[in-house]
Amino acid sequence: MKKLFSILLTATGLCCNDRTIAQPTWQVGNTTLTETNLVTGIVLPWEILWGPDDYIWCTTRPGKVLRIDPESGNYTIVLDKSSIIPNNGSGEPGMLGMAIHPEWNSTPLVFIVYNYTMGNSIRERLSCFEWNGTSLVNEVQLINDIPGNYIHNGSRLLITPDHKLMMTTGDTGDGGISSQNIASLNGKVLRINLDGSVPSDNPNPDSYVWSLGHRNGQGLCLGPNGLIYESEHGQNNSDELNIIAPSRNYGWPEVEGACNTSSEQSYCTANNVKEPIREWSPCRAVNGIEYYNHPAIPEWNNSVLMAVLGGLSSDYERMTVLHLSGDGLSITGEDSYFSQFNQRIRDICLNPYTGAVYVAFNGVQYPGSGPNLIKEFRNLNFNAINKPTRSSIQEISIFPNPAEDRTVIQFSESFYGSNFTIHSFSGKLMTEQKVDRDAVEIDCSRWGAGNYFLTATSSLGTITKTMMVK
């Protein structure tokens, strides 16, 4: 009977793609976005970016790098540095920003910033890894022994069109002493050659420092006309969105936000301080940013999408859309989305073909809690531009979903012999079973109404699925 049920599901097409199941939608002007959980149950995704190989690359703060199929959600762990990450990534330090070499086909390199422990102190490192087709290997440490701490480590990466690597560093909570010290790499935006050397056209050809006076920059993106935007955490007030320029001082700790007090104005005049183009008080904990300019969501064109973690009182969690002027030098409007999740939003990335937006959530508590999700928001009415075709190497489908008393899970043959688990979103294990056939029936009549997530791993990778019980 179960085999027959499996055949009937396949014949109706209900188990082939979770998009056949009704998904929540969001309205953005005249555009309807469909919400899908791409990956569920991972621990603290920190950076997500669209790679030149058309996969989503993700760092997790506890020390792993994931490579995710944007269609099936199947992911593999391509790097694991968790053994050296301070406190297992449970605090602010961990595996942080990532960037991928733009000439991927000839130079498959991935750049990553992560914290590590040296003796009793926390340090920070910029490394380069080589992609061998399945894993990141042959680590080369480009900048080592940058001071770190339990707070304020930054750090985002961005490769600019001139093939320079921009890197934000935090002030490590020293009150801004390092931020104004030109000899320190902390509290700065650094500019680095891709081989780790200092660019000859830096403000000081012997220093990585591009700009100073930063507190804790946690977002970088490239906008129109070559502008570089940076999001930065304030202390209690004046979170900032800055345009980064060489040799400029961004004021911390003498200036918070705009130069709008008499003492700040005097300091700004004397120290070449560049003011933010937008500030927020009280602090929202602004984070990853991406420039959006795609026909799939015309209402967001020429905008910076900004992840917002929210304050310590669990306020302001959302994705903010900052509409830019034509020259990109100012903000003309601001909208907010996804606050209904009440989840800290860490980062955003974009699908260049479909225009879909992927959003990484970090739970409800500071500095992050799980289980975490990466959600996709896509305009399904938009015809993707030159979208590559790729068959999923393995799949899992759940029907019915939502379920009442029972549901059937269909597995690709690659999962045969492996185990799968289903957890509640509070972390309780509901069931663990072996995949010994293509369709497994689950009795969920006693689970209670709510959301649950399935995890299954084979030699080809891991797939997670969210299921609901009515």
Buried (B, 14 or more C-beta within 10 A) or exposed (E): EEEEBBEEBBEEEBBEEBEEBEBEEEEBEEBEBBBBBBBBBBBBBBBBBBBBBBBBBBBBBBBBBBBBBBBBBBBBBBBBBBEEBBBEBBBBBBBBBBBBBEEBEEEBBBBBBBBBBEEEEBBBBBBBBBBEEEBBEEBEEBBEEBBBBBBBBBBBBBBBEEEBBBBBBBBBBBEBEBBBBEEBBBBBBBBBBBEBEBBEEBBEEEBBBBBBBBBBBBBBBBBBEEBBBBBBBBBEEBBBBBBBBEEBBBBBBBBBBBBEEEEBBEBBEEBBBBBBBBBBEBBBBBBBBBBBBBEBBBBBBBBBBBBBBBBEEEBBBBBBBBBBEEEBEEBEEBBBBBBEBBBBBBBBBBBBBBBBBBBBBBBBEBBBBBBBBBBBBBBBEBEBEEEEEEEBBBBBBBBBBBBEEEBBBBBBEBBEEBEBBBBBBEEEEBBEEEBEEBBBEBEBEEBEEEBBBBBBBBEBBBBBBBBBBE
